Every structure is written in structure tokens, then in C-alpha cells.
Amino acid sequence: MAAWALLALAPVAAGAILSFASYYGDHMVLQKEPAGAVVWGYGEPGAVVTVALSGDGGLVLMKKMAQVKEPSGTWMTILDPMDQGGPYILTARQGSENVTLRDIYFGDVWLCSGQSNMVMTVLQITNASQELTTAARYPYVRVFTAAPSRSDVELEDLEHIDLPWSIPTAENLGHGNFTYFSAVCWLLGRYLYDALSPALSPSISPHQHFSGPQTPSVLWNAMIHPLLNMTLRGIAWYQGEANAFLHTDQYNCTFPALIADWRQAFHVGSAGQTEPLLPFGFVQLSTYRRQSPQDSFARLRWHQTADVGVVPNARMPRTFMAVAMDLCDEHSPYGSIHPRDKHNVAHRLQLGARAVAYGEKNLVFQGPFPTRAVLEVTRALLNVTYSQRLVWRRRDMPAFEVCCSSPVSLCRWLPAPMVAVGSHMVTLALGGCGTLVLALRYAWAEWPCEYQSCALYNTQGLPAPPFLLETLRSSSRAGEMELLLLHPSSLLSWGI
């Protein structure tokens, strides 16, 4: 039977002379083929450790030898690639000592990390009681959670574990508020299990505490660095709220750099078993303050895509994104920054995972994005062509704005009402802008729309993502002018 593991990491101390590392335990999931699962632990320096994988009936299927390094007292081996399934028994032996792990499965291991929205548990989300009841139907989706921890130096192993590897129950999925287990992590895993099982089997892992420190690297040191030896299938990331107010306009550089750094670190740490372009999914920011004149959230949403608008892109290959700006929750008891609809977040994430990580063909996993704009000069209309068939949900929304040049301002943003929406085209009225259209943006606000009621969606119900694009005049015909839609390398210097 295939196993799915939702892994959220927690440690087991390495006090014994022979032991596995903290995040290996009964009920765990190891990464299946084509990669080999990395297994490591502690032993007597200089001694030889024999690692054996056995079937449930005791038949030894594989043996590996590893020498305990000096002076660290650690050993590591890579198992031969295994097809999905189980249960297996994993044993480490050193002389007369042995340590045994039972009910081990091979599947896909996903690491979940981020801030408070990732830490929200199933107990806190919409339809919590129904979701908790559902847990019993997924005994092969395994869960694990690392306890919040900080360190000024890089740790080799986890110091604290909230939830060791476990079969999901209503109790461990709904343990409490902002503790364990992550609702988005759980939902992503079970959605993937439903969509791909028995062909695939994922597992998911640790999150960071929602009251994150400002000191750089202390969470990485204590909670991520210890996991680098583990073979992973992918990463899910739900973070950014704090960054909306700190270094917002550096995020277009820092976020792609984080993704590249994590990929390199896990690839090297797993002796090449975790692939170099590890699939990386993330959640775009939801909403915060209704009718706020600030645009920090809007800017950060854009920067989350490296100022391209959609992913994957050249700067962020093998990534996928869940747009969440239409999942607002003004009356959330945890504050509007913590919306309770995590089902749609996870649903959108799993679509991206299936397309990007698992290569599922012809799967629509993101909303429509503009590809062309043509200005009808005489009628002062801008026709914007989209990549997918459009669904116009809100006809009364001021969703589009154009940047107009005037004698007193290089860029003045004015509403561009939608006067018509066709199957793939939106027609905007330019009003007083005339022909001097310098830029176009969509859903550029901290609270751009009401719940599931943004202006544009595709036929699969996925929202069109926000964008900020500058326009350059291209060829023209009688009565109209085509504008090139370019990614705005210079717009921020205009104070947009």
C-alpha cells in the first residue's frame, strides 16, 4: 500500500551510543524512487554500522554499511531506490547494539515551512470538525512536526519535536491554536494523495513559529539545517506577511535567492539525492486591511513572483503558486491576516504540485494572465487579451488601473473600468488618460476583492493573479495602436 507522509519535524535526542537522527522513527515515510533515501544517525566513532531494510515478515531486502565519523560520531548511508509501499522494518546495528524502526513506508516527502498561516492547525480552519473526522480515512498520510526552536549556530539535528512521526488523528491534527499540525500542510498532502494515489505517496514536514524573530538565520539554524540530509520530493512555503512591512521591495531578490539556496543546500546535504531543482510551491499573500491606502501587500504579491506575475518563470524555475487574494476573512477570530479558508489554498497548491512536481499534462493550475494589449485610439479603449477563457464574476469592481502621463506627473494612476469581457479579452475604458498609457495594473490593493469575488477567473475557478506591466508602443494600424506588455524594470523608480 502506498504511504503519504505529512512531515512536520520534531527531534529525538541522540543520547544513546547507537541511534537514528531525531527525525527518524516508527511510522515514518522515506523518499521513494528514483532517489535513494538518506538514513543517518549516531554511533561510536570509528565503528561500523550496518543498516538493514526488511519486509514486514522479516526477510532482509537490503543491507548498507556505514562507518561512524570522527569526531562527530555520526554515520550516514543511502538506501537503494525503492518503489512506493510498505510496511518495512529499518534496523541499525553496531556490534551487539541495534535500533529498530517499524511501520516504515516509501513515498514522497514534502517539507512545509513558513509563518503563522502555515502554522494554523486544522482546528482553526473552516469546516474543522468535518476535516478532523476525515483524518481517520488517511492512515497512509503520515505527519511529523518540529517544535519551534532558534539557534545562533547551525545545528546538525533537531533539538525539539512537537509531534513525532504519526498516523493522523483528530487529536494530532487539531492539537491547538498555532501549534501542530499545519492545516495547509495536511490538506496539501491529502489532496495529493486523493489525486495521485496509489501512483504516488507524499509526506510533509516542519514549520516555523508564527512570531518569527528578526535575527537572521536563527530559525534556519535550528529547524531547517538539521534536515538537509533528508531526501525530499518538494517544499511548500507560506510566508511573507511580516515582509510586507520590512524590506518589501527587496523581496523580488531575496525570495528567489532563498529558493536557490534551499535547493542547493538540500541537494548537497542529501549527497545529491534531493534533485537540484527541487519543486518549490508557495502561497501568494491574501488580504489584510480593507480600504487601506497602502500598497505594501500588493507590491509584495508582485515581488513574490520576482516581478513577473506568474510562475514558473526564468528567475523562478520549477515553482508553483497559489493565489489567495480572494480568500479574505474579515471576521477571522485570529485576525484578518489569518483567513480560515485553507481548503482553497491547499487545493490551488496541489494543482501546481501536480503540474510542476509530478508533470501532469494538460492540467490548468493557475489563473489567466494578459498576453497582449491593443489601444483603440479613436474610442479611448484598451483591449487586453488573456491566456485563458475568462469568467467575469464582478462587473462593478474597479479592478484595473492605468498609469497616465500628464504635464504635472510622469505617472498618475486612474481607474480603467471594464466595459466588456469576452471569452479571452477585457475591454477597458481609458477616460481622461487618452493615448498616453504608460502602465497597466490589476488588483493592486491590500484588499482587492471580497471572498471569491475578484473580477476575473478562469473556467476552473482560479483567480487571475495581480499584475503590474508597463506598456511600450509597438506597431499601429489605422485607428488603433498595439502596446507591448513588458515586466516593469523601471516602474519602482517612478514611485509606483
N, C-alpha and C positions, 0 to 999 in steps of 0.2 A: 504494500500500500504506500502511496506517495505521502511524504510528510511536508508540512508547511510550518516554518518556524517564524514566529514574530519575536524577534530577539531584542530585549531591552536590557542592557547589561548591568550586572552586579557581581561583586567579587567573592571568591572563596579564598581564604588566606592560604599561603603556601607554607604552612608551618611544618608539615611532615617532610622527612628526608626525600621521599618519593611522592610526587603529586602532579596532577594536571594543573595548568594555569587556571585562574579563578573562574573564567567564563566557560569552562568545560564541565559538563555534569550530566546526570541522568536526564533523559527526555530531550536532549539537545538535537539540533539539526546541524549537520556538516554539509558544506557545499558539494553538490553533485558534479558529475562530468559536464563539460570537458575538462574542467580544472581539477586539480588534486587538492584535497582538504589538508590544510596545515594543522598539525597537532603539536602542542608543546607543553612543557611543564618544568618541574624542578627535580633535582636528584643530587646524589653525592658527586662532587666534582671529580672528573676523570673516569667515573663508572660508565658502563654501557647499559642503556635502557632498551628493552625490547617491547615494541608496541604491536599488539595483535588485534585484528578485527575478526570477530567470529559471528556466525549466524546465531539465530535465537536458539538453535539446537546444540550449539557448542562447536560446530565444525569451523576450524580456522580457515579463513579465506585469504588472509594477507598478514605478513609479518614485516616489520621495519625495525632497523637498528639505529640507534642514535647515541652519540657519546655526550655526556654531560660536560658542558664547557666550564673552564676555569677562568676567572674566579666567580663568574655569575651564578654557577650552579644550575644553569638552565639547559634543557635539551629541546630539540625540535626535529620533526620529521614530516614528510609529505606523503600522504596516502596515495595509492594509485587511484586514478579517476574512477568513481563509482556511479553506476546508474541510480536513479532515484529509487527510494524504497527503504525498507527496514521491517522489523526492528533488528538492530545489531548490538553486539557487546564489544566494547573497546577496553582493552586491558593494557596497562603499562607495568612492566616487570623489571626490577633491578635486584639482582641476587635473589634473596628469599622474600623480598618485599614485592607486593603487587597492589595496584589500584585498579578498580573495575568500574566502568560506566555502563549503564544498561538503558535499554529502550532508545537507542540511537538511530536516527534516520538520516538519509541523504536527501537533500532537497536544495532549495535556493535560500541563501542567507542575505537578507536586506538589513541595512543599518539605518535607523531613523534618528534624526538629531534636529535640534533647533531650540526654540524658546517656548514661551508659555502656551501657544496654540498647539504645539506638538505635545506638550505635557498634559493637556486636558485629558481626563480619563473618560471612559465610556459612561461612567456615572453622570457626567456633566453635560452630555450632548442631547440633542433632540431624540425622542423615542428611545431613551436609555434603557427602560425596563425591557422593551422588546429585544433590543440588541443584546442585553445581558442574558436573556433567556436563550437567544440564538447560539451563544458560545458553546453549549454542550454539543452542537452539531459539527464542531470543527476540532476533533481531538488530534488531528494531524497538523494543525497550525500551532506551532509551539512559541511560547513567549518568554522573554527574559528582559530584565531592566536593571541597568546600572544606577546606583544611588548617586545623587548629586554630590560632586566632590571637586576640590580645587587643589592645585599644586603649583608651586613656583618652579619645579623642575619636572622633566618628562619622566613619567612612571612607566615601568615595564609591565605592570599588572594592575588590575583594578583593586582599589582599596576597600570599596564598599559595594554591596549588592542589595538592591531592594527586593527583586524577585528573581530567584534562580530559575533555570530552565523549567518550564511548567506546561502542563496541558491546560488550555484556557478554561476558566470557570467564571461564573458571575462574580465571585468574590475577588479574584485577582485581576479581572478587567475593570471592576468598579470599586477598587480599594478605597478611594477617597478623592478629594479635590486636588488636582495638580500633583498627584503622587504617581502611582503606577496603576494601570498600564495605559500607554498612549492610545487614545481613541483613533486618531488618524492612522497610526501605525497598524493597529488591529484591523481597521476597516480596509486599508490597502491590501493587507495580507489575505483577508478572507475573500475580498473581491477578486484578487488574482487567482486564488485557489478555485473559486467558482468558475472563473473564465477559462483557466488553463488546465485544471486537474482533470484526469490523472497524468496529463502530459508533463506538468511542471510542478515544482514544490518550493515556495519561498519561505523565508524566515526573516524576521526583522529585529533590529537591536537598538542601542541606547539613546536616551535623550538627555538634553541639558536642562538645568533648572531654570524656571521662568524668571527669577530675579537675578539675571546674569550680572557678573561683575564687569567693571570697566577695565580691569587689569588685563592686558593682552595675554593670551595663551594659557591661563590657569585652568580653564576647562579642557582645552585640548590636551594639556599635560596629564591631567588626572583621568579623563574619561574617553578620549579618542586614541591617544598614543598607545595605551596598553592593548588596543585591539588590532594594531597594524598587522600582526602576524596572521590574523584570521583571514581565510579566503572568503570574499564577498561576491554577491551577484549584483548588488546595486545599493544606492543610497537615496533616501528620501529626506528632504530638508524643508523645514517650516519655520522660518525665522526672518527677522527684518524689522519688526515694529520699532525696536529701540533705535535702529539705524535711520529711521525716518527723521530723527531729530539730532543725530550725531553723524557727521561726515556723510550726509546724504549723497552729495554729488561726487563722492569717491567710490560709491558702490559699484558703478559700472566697470571699475578696475579691480576693486577688492574681491568682488564675488567671483568673477571668472578666475582670479588668481587663487582663491580658496579651493575652487573645484579642481583646478590643475594640481594644486599642492596635495590635496587629499588623494587624488588618483595616483600620483607618483608615490606618495608615502605608503598606501596600501599595496601597490604593485611591488615595491621593493621589500616591504615588511613581510609579504607572503611569499618571498622568493620567486616572484613572477607569476604566481597562480591567480591572483586577482588581476584582471585584464587592465592594460594601461588606460584605456578609455572606458573606465567603469561607468555604467549608466548612472546618471545623476538627475533625480527629479526634485522639483521644488514647488512651493505654493506662492503665487503672487499675492501681495497684500490685499486684504479685504478692506473694510471701511473703518473709519474712526469717528470723526466729528461731523455731524450733519451741518450743512451750510457754513462750513469753515472757509474763510477766505484764503487759508494757507493751501499750498500745493505740495507739501513735503511728501505726502503719501503718493500723490500722482507721480512726482519725479522719481521716487524710489521704485514704484512699479516699473517704470520705463527702464531705470538703471538695472533692475533685476534681469533684464534681457540683454544687457550690455548695449543699450540704446539701439536695439534692432527692432524690438516689438514682439517677435516670436522666436521660439527655439524649437529645434536645434538651429544654430547659425554658425558662421565661420569662427566666431570667438568662443562659442559655447557648444562644441560638437557633442553628440550623444546625450543631450539633456532634454528634459521634458518639463512642462509647466502646467499647473492647474490654476486657471484664472478664478479668482474668488471675490472680485469687486461687487458681484451681485448677490453675495450671500450675507448681507448685513443683518445685524441683530441688535437693534437699538435698546431692547429691553432685557438683554442678557444679564443675569444676576452677577456675572463675572466681569461686567463692563462691556461696552460695545466693541472694544478691541478684541474681545474673545467670543466670536459668534459660535452658536451651538450647533449649527448645521455642518457637521463634519462628514456626513454621508456623501454629500455632493463634492466636497473637497477630495475625499478619497476616491470617489468614482472617477473624477476627472484625472486624478493622478494615475490610477490604474490603466486608463486608456492610453496615456502617454507611455507607461511602462510596457504595456503590451506591444505598442508600435515601435518604440525605440530600443528597449532592452531585449524584447523577445522577437522582434522582426515580424510581427503580424501584419500581413499585407492588406491594403485597401481598408484600413481602419482609420476612421476620422477621429483624431484625438485632440484637436484644437479648433477654435472658432475661426470665422472668416477674417481675412486681413486684406487691406487695399493693395491693388497692383497697378492701378492707372488712374489718372485724373485728367479730365478734359474740360476746359473752361469755355462755355458758350458766351462769347464777349457781348454780343448784342442783347442777350437776355439776362446777363449777370447771373448765370447759373454755373455751378461746378458739379460735373458728373463724376462720381468716384466709383470705379469698378472694383469688385471684391473677388476673392479667390474661390468662394463657395456660394451656394444658393443661400439667400438671406431670408430671415424671418423678422419682420418688423413688429416688435412687441409693444413698444411705447411710441406713439405718434406725437405726443405732446412734450417730448423731452428736449431740452437744449443740449444735445449731446456733442455736436460738432462746433468747433470754433475755427476761425481763420485769422491769421496774422496779417494785418493790413498796414501798408506804409502810408504815412501822412507827412505833411510838412513839419509837424512838431514831434513826431515819433517815428523811429525806424520800424517799430513793431507794435501794433495796437491790436489786441485780441477782441474780436467781435463775434457774437453768435452767428452761426450759419444754419438756419432752420432747415430741416428735411422737408422738402415739398413733395417728394415721391420716392418710393422704394420699389425697384423691380426685382427680378429674380437674382441678379448679380450686381445691380447698380443702385447707388443712392444719389439723388439729385439734391443739391444744396443751394439755397438762395443766399447770394452774397450781400444783398442790401447795399450799404454805403461803401463797401470795400472796392467796388469797381474791378479793375483788372490787375491791381497791384497786390496779388495774393503771394505772400512770402512763405507762409507755412500753414499747415493744417493739423489739427489735433482732435482727438476723440476721447470722451470720458475722462477728461483731465480735471479731476476733483477728488478730494478726500472721501467724499460720499457721492459717487457719480450716479447712483440709481437706487431704487428700492429693491426689496427682496425678489430675486429672479425676474426683475423688470427693467433691465437695461434696454437700450433702444434696439440693438441688433443681436441676433443669434443665428446659428445655422439650423438646419432641419433636424439635427441630432440634439438640439437644446444646449449647445455650448456657446457661451457668450463671445462676441467679438472682443478681442483684447484692446486695451487702450493703446493709442499710438501718438507720436509726435513726429511729423515729417515735414521737411522743408520742400519747397517746390522751385524748380528751375524751368524756365520757358524752353520748350523744345520746338518742334515743327508746328506750323499752324496752317489751317485751311481757312477758306472764306467763312467768316463769322464765328470761328472757334479757334482755340489755342490749346495744344496738349502740354501738360505740365509733367515734368519728371518728378517722381516721388523719391526723395533721397533721405538717407538717415542723417540727422542733423548734427554734424560735427561742430558746427559753429553757433548753434542756437543759444547755448547757455551763455556764451559771451555777450549776447544781446539782453541778458537778464530775463529770459523766458522761464 
